[in-house]
Amino acid sequence: MNTKHDAQPRIPDASNHRHRHRQTPDREGLLRAPEVARYLGIGIRTVWKLRATGRLPSVGILGTTRFRAADVERLAREGVK
């Protein structure tokens, strides 16, 4: 039986975003570390460890780090261990 808590969180949609200046990265399918952690059901420290080991590639944008939604979805399919 599927409950609300069993469903995997969806990747955020830029069209609903409150801050216009933050929409550009989201439109390109880029996520922040907390969003990745929520989506994968892991802690933020684990997100950074996955990045450090090369299992989760990242993109730098104006001094911030973003993760491609496609890479996050691939990692979700493979399973995070």
FENVENZI-V888404 format. One line per field, one symbol per residue. phi: phi as a letter, one per 40 degrees, with the letter a starting at -180 (. if undefined). A space follows every 10 residues. Layout:
# FENVENZI-V888404
phi: ???
This chain:
# FENVENZI-V888404
phi: .cbdcccccc cdbcccccbd cbcdccdcgb bcdcccdccc gbccdcdccc cccgcbcbbc bfgbbbbcdc ccccccccgc b
